[in-house]
Amino acid sequence: MMVAAFVCAVVALVLAGAVTGVFFAFSVSVLPGLDAIPAAQAVPAMRSMNRKILVPPFLISFTGTPIAAGLAGILLLVAGALAPGVLFLAAAIIYAAGAVAPTATVNVPLNNSLDAAAPSGEDDAARVWAAFSPRWTRWNHLRTAASLIVVLLIGLGLYTWPA
């Protein structure tokens, strides 16, 4: 059972690290970069990114993180390893609340709204972008912070792993 828990733990760490990097990159470079160009260019660029991100590597890291962390936590608890089991379960819960929930309730609906918008001219594009970017970015900062905490919790779970 401990081998299966360890495999799940390592998978959780790798997936959490990958998805955290995506969220971090959007927070520190992608959205600031798009904010620095004319909205008539930012809107179609973000639309394109929203479509292109829906690929297996991202989807596996996004959905697999809480599954692998939760499974590792359950297996550890069943094996009697309370401290790391709780840390892995906490990681799964924080990821679900801090990354999955905001994505489903805020970021994806904003992406859909941006996709449905049909701005005509720079002024209209600027209005559309101004309604999108600040809110999307704030919620992405939350996803980034939650995901960083998840990586920390998984690391602590591995550190407290029973000898």
C-alpha positions as CSV (number, residue, x, y, z in Angstrom):
1,M,0.0,0.0,0.0
2,M,2.9,2.4,0.8
3,V,4.3,1.9,-2.7
4,A,0.9,2.9,-4.3
5,A,0.7,5.9,-1.9
6,F,4.3,6.9,-2.9
7,V,3.4,6.7,-6.6
8,C,0.3,8.8,-6.1
9,A,2.3,11.3,-4.0
10,V,5.0,11.7,-6.7
11,V,2.3,12.0,-9.4
12,A,0.5,14.7,-7.3
13,L,3.8,16.6,-6.9
14,V,4.6,16.6,-10.6
15,L,1.1,17.5,-11.7
16,A,0.7,20.2,-9.0
17,G,4.1,21.7,-10.1
18,A,3.1,21.7,-13.7
19,V,-0.3,23.3,-13.2
20,T,1.1,25.8,-10.7
21,G,3.6,26.9,-13.4
22,V,0.8,27.5,-15.9
23,F,-1.1,29.7,-13.4
24,F,2.0,31.5,-12.4
25,A,3.0,32.2,-16.0
26,F,-0.4,33.7,-16.7
27,S,-0.2,35.9,-13.6
28,V,3.3,37.2,-14.1
29,S,3.7,37.4,-17.9
30,V,0.8,36.4,-20.1
31,L,-1.9,38.8,-18.8
32,P,0.5,41.7,-18.1
33,G,1.8,41.2,-21.6
34,L,-1.7,41.2,-23.1
35,D,-2.6,44.3,-21.0
36,A,0.4,46.1,-22.6
37,I,-0.8,45.8,-26.2
38,P,-3.9,47.2,-27.8
39,A,-7.1,45.5,-26.7
40,A,-8.0,44.7,-30.4
41,Q,-4.9,42.4,-30.3
42,A,-5.3,41.2,-26.7
43,V,-8.9,39.9,-27.2
44,P,-8.1,37.5,-30.1
45,A,-4.8,36.5,-28.5
46,M,-6.5,35.5,-25.3
47,R,-9.3,33.7,-27.2
48,S,-6.7,31.7,-29.0
49,M,-4.9,30.8,-25.7
50,N,-8.2,29.7,-24.2
51,R,-8.8,27.3,-27.0
52,K,-5.2,26.0,-27.2
53,I,-4.9,25.3,-23.5
54,L,-7.6,22.6,-23.6
55,V,-5.1,19.8,-24.4
56,P,-4.4,16.6,-22.5
57,P,-1.2,17.8,-20.7
58,F,-3.0,20.7,-19.2
59,L,-6.3,18.9,-18.5
60,I,-4.4,15.9,-16.9
61,S,-2.4,18.2,-14.6
62,F,-5.5,20.4,-13.8
63,T,-7.8,17.5,-12.9
64,G,-5.2,14.9,-11.8
65,T,-3.7,17.0,-9.1
66,P,-6.5,16.7,-6.5
67,I,-7.2,13.1,-7.5
68,A,-3.6,12.0,-7.0
69,A,-3.2,14.1,-3.8
70,G,-6.5,12.8,-2.4
71,L,-5.7,9.2,-3.2
72,A,-2.2,9.5,-1.6
73,G,-3.8,11.0,1.5
74,I,-6.4,8.2,1.8
75,L,-3.8,5.5,1.3
76,L,-1.5,7.1,3.8
77,L,-4.3,7.3,6.4
78,V,-5.3,3.7,5.8
79,A,-1.6,2.8,6.3
80,G,-1.6,4.7,9.6
81,A,0.6,7.6,8.4
82,L,-1.5,10.4,9.9
83,A,0.6,13.5,9.4
84,P,1.4,13.0,5.7
85,G,-2.1,11.6,5.0
86,V,-3.7,14.8,6.4
87,L,-1.2,17.0,4.5
88,F,-2.1,15.3,1.2
89,L,-5.8,15.5,1.9
90,A,-5.5,19.2,2.8
91,A,-3.6,19.7,-0.5
92,A,-6.5,18.0,-2.5
93,I,-9.1,20.1,-0.7
94,I,-7.2,23.4,-1.1
95,Y,-6.7,22.7,-4.7
96,A,-10.3,21.9,-5.3
97,A,-11.4,25.1,-3.5
98,G,-8.7,27.4,-4.6
99,A,-8.1,26.3,-8.2
100,V,-10.9,24.1,-9.5
101,A,-13.8,26.1,-8.1
102,P,-12.6,29.5,-9.3
103,T,-11.8,28.1,-12.7
104,A,-15.3,26.7,-13.0
105,T,-17.2,29.6,-11.5
106,V,-15.2,32.6,-12.7
107,N,-12.3,32.1,-15.2
108,V,-14.1,29.7,-17.6
109,P,-17.3,31.9,-17.7
110,L,-15.2,34.9,-18.3
111,N,-13.4,33.1,-21.1
112,N,-16.8,32.1,-22.6
113,S,-17.9,35.7,-22.3
114,L,-14.8,36.9,-24.1
115,D,-15.3,34.3,-26.8
116,A,-18.9,35.5,-27.3
117,A,-18.0,39.2,-27.5
118,A,-17.8,40.7,-31.0
119,P,-16.0,44.0,-30.5
120,S,-16.2,46.4,-33.4
121,G,-13.2,48.7,-33.3
122,E,-10.6,49.6,-30.7
123,D,-12.9,51.4,-28.3
124,D,-15.3,48.5,-28.1
125,A,-12.4,46.0,-27.8
126,A,-11.0,48.2,-25.0
127,R,-14.3,48.0,-23.2
128,V,-14.5,44.2,-23.6
129,W,-10.9,43.8,-22.4
130,A,-11.4,46.1,-19.4
131,A,-14.4,44.0,-18.3
132,F,-12.3,40.8,-18.7
133,S,-8.7,41.2,-17.8
134,P,-8.7,42.7,-14.2
135,R,-11.2,40.2,-12.9
136,W,-9.7,37.2,-14.7
137,T,-6.3,38.1,-13.5
138,R,-7.4,38.6,-9.8
139,W,-8.9,35.1,-9.8
140,N,-5.9,33.6,-11.5
141,H,-3.7,35.1,-8.7
142,L,-5.9,33.1,-6.3
143,R,-5.5,29.9,-8.3
144,T,-1.7,30.5,-8.4
145,A,-1.5,31.1,-4.6
146,A,-3.7,28.1,-3.9
147,S,-1.6,25.9,-6.2
148,L,1.6,27.1,-4.6
149,I,0.2,26.2,-1.2
150,V,-0.7,22.8,-2.6
151,V,2.9,22.2,-3.8
152,L,4.1,23.2,-0.3
153,L,1.7,20.8,1.4
154,I,2.7,18.0,-0.9
155,G,6.3,18.7,-0.2
156,L,5.7,18.7,3.5
157,G,3.7,15.4,3.1
158,L,6.7,13.8,1.4
159,Y,9.0,15.3,4.1
160,T,7.0,13.8,6.9
161,W,6.7,10.4,5.1
162,P,7.2,7.5,7.5
163,A,10.6,5.9,7.4
